[in-house]
C-alpha cells in the first residue's frame, strides 16, 4: 500500500539534491553549512524511522546548532536572470500559471480517486494519506510540466527549489518541529501545568480578570507555540471552560470564537508562525527578517484589546 513512506522518500531525495548542489556551490562561502543542514534534513526523511528517538534527537540538535551558529547562507544557484524572467513573462503570459494551477486539480482528483482505488479488495493507496500522496505526485508532475513547457534545463526545478530553501533557511523546518513540540507538550502535561499556574495568579472572583487572562493567555501561548490551534485546548481547558463559561456563565460559542481570534493575534506576533511571518520576508528578500511582525504588531495589540472588550460584553448578555 502506498502511503507516507513514498512522500518521505521523495522529500528526502529532494533535500539530498539540495545538499549536493549546495556543496558544489563555490560562490556561497557557507556552502558546507548549507550542505550539512539540508543533508541532515534529508536523513530525517529517509532514515528517521530507523534512527529512533535518541538518534532523531541528536539530529535535531545538530540542525539547531548549524542554524543557531550562523552556518547557513544564501547560495548562487544556476538560474535565470531578472531580464530573462521578464522576457519569459512576456513570451508565455498566462501559461506561466499552468503548472501551479495543475497542483490543486491533481490533488483534488487524486484524493477522491485514490480512496476508491483497490486491487484484490485492498486499497492501493492508504485512504488516510490520499491527499498527501496526491500532493507529492502533483508537485512532481507540475515540476516536469514546467521544465518541458518553458524549455528549462532538467536541473532547473531543483535549482529553483534550492534557491527558495536557501532564502527561507531554517524557518522551513518550523512546522515540522512545532508539530513535534506540540506532541511533547501534550505528553509532558504542560497544558495542565499552565492552566494551574494561570488559575493560581488570576482573581477568579472577577469576571473581567478571567476574560483578560483567557484572551491574553491565548495570545501568549500562541506566541510560544506558533499556532493558535495548539494554544486553544490548553487555555480553554484551563480557563475558558471552568471559569469564563462554567463560573460566570459565558456563552460557549462567543467565548470559543473570540478566544481563537485572540490566539490569532498572537500568530501575528511570533516568528514561530514562520509560514506567515518569516517566509514572506525571506522570499521578498527584505533586509529585516522580522519586518512583517513589526508591521503587524500594532494591529495585533489593538485587535487583542478589542477581543477582550467584545468577550466581556457579548459573552454574558
N, C-alpha and C positions, 0 to 999 in steps of 0.2 A: 504494500500500500504506500502510495506517495504521500508524504506529509512534510512536516517542518524540516526533517533532515535534508531534503532537497534544497530548501530555501537557505539553510545554514551553509551547505556546500557552495552554492552559487555566491553567497555573500563572502564566504571565506576565500574563494578563488579570486573574487574581485579585489578584496583588500590585499591579497598576496601580490596581485599585479601592481597595485598602488605602491606596495613596499619595494618591489623590484624596480619600478620606474623611478621611485624616489632615490634609491641607492645609485642609480645611474645618472641622476640629475646634478652634474658638476656645477651648474650655475647656482645651486642652492647651498650656502655654507652650512646649513643644518640638515643636509640630506641624510646623514646617518641616523640622526634623531627621528626624522620622519619615517625612514625605512624601519627602524626598530619599533616605532609606535604602531604603524599600520601592520607590520608583520605580527606583532603580539596580538593585535586585534583580530587578525586573520586566524591565528591559532585558536582563539577563543571560540570562533565559529566552527572550525574544522575539527578540533580535538577537545573542546571544552568538556564534553561528557566523559572523557577518559581521564581528565586531569583530577577530577574530584574536587571537593570543596576547598581543600588546602591549596591545591595547585592553582585553581582559579583565583583564590585569594591573593597568592603571590603575583599572579599575572596582573590583577587589578592594581596592586601596589606598584608594580613596575610601570604600568601605564601612567599612574598618578605622578610618579617621580619624574618620568620623561616630560610630562606636561608641566608639572609644577616647577621644574628647574629650567624652563625656557629652552628645551631642546628641539622644539618644533618651529619650523619656518615655512614660508610660502615658496613653493618651488616654481620653476620656469618650464612648464610642460610645452611640448611642441604643439602649438595650437594656432588658430587663425588670428590675424591682427584685427584691430578695430576697423581699418579700412576694408579688409576682406569681408568682415561681417556685415558692414553697411552695404557692400556690393551684393552679397548674397541675399540680404533682406530685400533689396530692390528686385533682384532676379527671381527669387522664389515666392515672394509675397506671402500670402496666407498659407501656402504649403508648409511653411516652417512649423505650423502648429499641428500638422497631421500626426507626427509621432506622439506628441504629448496627449492629443485627444484620443489616440488609439488605446492608451493605457486604461482609462476608465471603462471603455467599451469591452475590452478583453476581460477585465476584472469582473464586470457585471455578468457577462456571458459565462465566464468560467465558474463563477460562484454557483450559479444555478445548474450548469451542465455537469460539473464535477460531482455535485451532491447526488445526481441521478445516474452517474456513470458506474456501471457494475460489470463484473466479469465472473461468471460461475457463481453468481449470488453474492460476491464480495465487492465492496467499494474499491475502485482503483485509486481513488484519491480520498484521503481522510476527510470526511464531511465537515469536521470541526475546523479544519485548516484549509478548506477550499478557497477561501478568499485570499489568504496569504500565498498559497501556491499559485493562484491566478495572477496575483500582483507580481510575483517573481517572473513568471512566464511573460507577462505583459511588458515588464521592463526590458527583458532580453529582446523580445520581438520589436519593440519600439526603437531600441538602440540599433538593431540590424537595419530596420527600415530607414532610420535617419542616415546611417552611414551609406546605404545604397542610393537613397533618394537625392542626397546632396553631394554624392561622389567624393566622400572624405576617405582618408586612409583608414585601414582596418583598426588601427590603434586609437583613432580619434575618440570613440566613446570612453575608453579607459583613461586617456589623457585628460579629457574634459572632466571626467569623474574625479580624477586625482586633483585637478585644479580646484574644484569645488570643495573637496575634502580638506585640502590644504588651507583654503580660505576660512572654512568653518572651524577647523582644528579640533581640539579636544571636546568642544561643545557637541560634536556629533555623537559622542558616547553617552551624553547625559540621559536621554530617555531610557536606554538600557540599564544604566547604573541606578537611576531613580526607581525603576521598577523593582530592581533587586533590593534597594534600600527600603522600599515600602514593605516587602515581604519580611525583611529582617526586623523592622519596627513592629510588625504585627506579631511575630513570634516572640519578640522580647517583651511584649506588653507595654510598649511605650505609650500607646494611646490611653490606656487606663491610668498610667502614671501621670500623664499630662492633665487628664481630667481631674485626678485627685488634687494635684497642685493648684489648678485653677480654682477648684472649689474651696481650697484652704485659704486663698487670698482674696476671694470675692465675697462682698457682703451679700449673702444670699437672701436677705430680707428686703433688698432694694431691687425693684423691677428694672430701673434704669441701669443699675450696676451689672445685672446679669445679661441684659441686652448688649451693653458695651463690651462685656467680657466675651460674649459669644461672637459678635461681629469682629472684634479686634483679634480674638483668638483664631478665627477662620483665616483672616488676612496674614497673621504672623506665621501660623503653621503652614500655610500655602507658600510663603516665602521660604520656609525651611525645606519643604518637600518639593517645591516647584510645580505642584499640581493641586488644584482645589478639590479634586475628587478624592485625593488621599487624605486631605485635611477634614473633609466633611464627616465621615463616620466617626473620627476621633472626637471632634469638637461637639458634634450633635449628640453623641452618646454621653459625653462628659458634662455638657452644659445645656445644650438645646432641649433635649428631651426631659431630663429631670427637673430643670429649673424654669427655663423660658416657657415650655409647654406644660409640664407637669405641675409645677408650683404656682405659676402665675396664670395658667390657662391660655397661653398664646395659641393662635390659630396655626396648626401644624403646616398647612400649605404656605402661608405667608412666611413663617419662621424659616422653613427649609429653603424657600425660593430666595429670600433676601440673604440668608446665610451663605448660599452658594455665590450670590453676587458679591458678597464681602470677600469670599475666597478669591474670586476673580480679580478683585482689587489688588490682592497680594501677588497674583500672577503678573501684573503689570510692573511689579517692583523687584522681581527676583531674576538673577542671571541663571538660576536653575531651570527656569522655563525657557530653555535655550532656543527651541523652535520659534518662539515668539520674539524673544528679546536679544539674543546674541547672533543667531543665524542671519537675520536681515542686515544687521550691521556688518557682518563678515562678508556677505555676498555683495553688498554695496561698497565694500572696501572703505568704510568710514574709519578715520584715524582713531576715533574713540569707540571702543567696543561696547561701552555702556551708554552710548548716545540715545538709543531707543528708550532705555529705562529712565534716563534723566528727563526725556521729553514727556514720558507718560506719568511720572511721579506726581505732579500737581493734580492731574485728573484723577489718579488713583486715590489720593488722600481725600479729595473733595467727594468722590463717589462713596468712599467708606463712611464719611461723616453723614452723608445723606442716607445711606443704608441704615445707620443706627437710628436716625430720626424716623424713617419710614417704618422700621420694625416696631419701634416704641409706639407709634401712632396707629398703625394698621393691624398689628397682630393681636391687639387687646380690645378691639371695638366690640 
